[in-house]
């Protein structure tokens, strides 16, 4: 009898909590005419910025820390037309 009750009240992981829900979306066309979509997705504690094309061929997911670095790079591009030197790496190396 206890086993039946235990199965009925057993702890099950809610899969919906692991799924990211869209919190906001912006879509525009770039200079090539390709539809570009920016989405903010959240699953409760975690958020990410999703950048993808309209055909879902290319997709980039950024956490808040990388998004802040991307913001600095884009602001520098808008103001000065160059990227700031964030590290002592050679040109073309990846920032990790």
C-alpha positions as a printed Julia matrix, in Angstrom:
96×3 Matrix{Float64}:
  0.0    0.0     0.0
  2.81   2.41    0.9
  4.52   1.79   -2.48
  1.37   2.81   -4.37
  1.03   6.0    -2.35
  4.73   6.73   -2.78
  4.45   6.36   -6.59
  1.46   8.68   -6.62
  3.3   11.4    -4.67
  6.8   10.74   -5.98
  8.96  13.67   -6.9
  9.05  14.08  -10.64
 11.14  16.61  -12.44
  9.06  19.15  -14.28
 10.51  19.31  -17.79
  8.87  22.64  -18.49
 11.17  24.33  -15.97
 14.21  23.33  -18.03
 12.75  24.76  -21.22
 13.45  28.37  -22.07
 10.42  30.6   -22.61
 10.6   33.67  -24.85
 10.5   36.89  -22.83
 10.91  39.32  -25.74
 11.5   39.31  -29.5
 12.74  41.86  -32.03
 13.05  41.15  -35.76
 14.62  43.27  -38.5
 16.3   42.92  -41.89
 20.05  43.43  -42.19
 21.9   45.1   -45.09
 21.79  41.85  -47.08
 18.0   41.65  -46.69
 18.2   38.66  -44.34
 15.66  38.58  -41.54
 17.48  38.7   -38.19
 15.74  37.83  -34.93
 16.84  38.76  -31.41
 15.11  36.91  -28.57
 15.44  37.03  -24.82
 14.75  33.59  -23.39
 14.39  32.65  -19.74
 13.77  29.49  -17.74
 13.38  31.06  -14.31
 16.91  31.58  -13.0
 18.81  31.72  -16.29
 18.41  34.07  -19.22
 20.06  34.15  -22.61
 20.11  36.35  -25.69
 19.42  34.34  -28.83
 20.51  35.78  -32.18
 19.31  33.87  -35.25
 18.39  34.29  -38.87
 14.82  34.01  -40.1
 15.4   30.59  -41.65
 16.84  29.06  -38.44
 20.07  28.09  -40.22
 22.36  30.11  -37.96
 21.81  30.61  -34.23
 23.94  32.18  -31.49
 23.11  31.98  -27.77
 24.78  34.44  -25.39
 24.69  34.48  -21.6
 24.44  37.85  -19.78
 28.23  38.14  -19.3
 29.04  37.66  -22.98
 26.15  39.98  -23.88
 27.78  42.75  -21.81
 31.06  42.26  -23.7
 29.14  42.34  -26.98
 27.52  45.61  -25.85
 30.93  47.2   -25.22
 32.17  46.07  -28.63
 29.09  47.41  -30.43
 29.2   50.75  -28.59
 32.86  51.17  -29.52
 32.03  50.37  -33.14
 29.22  52.94  -33.17
 31.28  55.69  -31.53
 34.73  55.13  -33.01
 34.43  52.59  -35.82
 36.85  50.17  -34.11
 36.82  47.49  -31.43
 38.55  48.2   -28.11
 41.55  46.11  -27.09
 40.02  43.83  -24.43
 42.96  41.48  -24.01
 46.57  41.01  -25.03
 45.61  38.43  -27.64
 46.64  38.56  -31.27
 44.15  39.72  -33.87
 41.76  36.95  -34.84
 42.1   34.95  -31.61
 39.0   34.02  -29.7
 37.97  35.63  -26.42
 37.1   32.97  -23.86
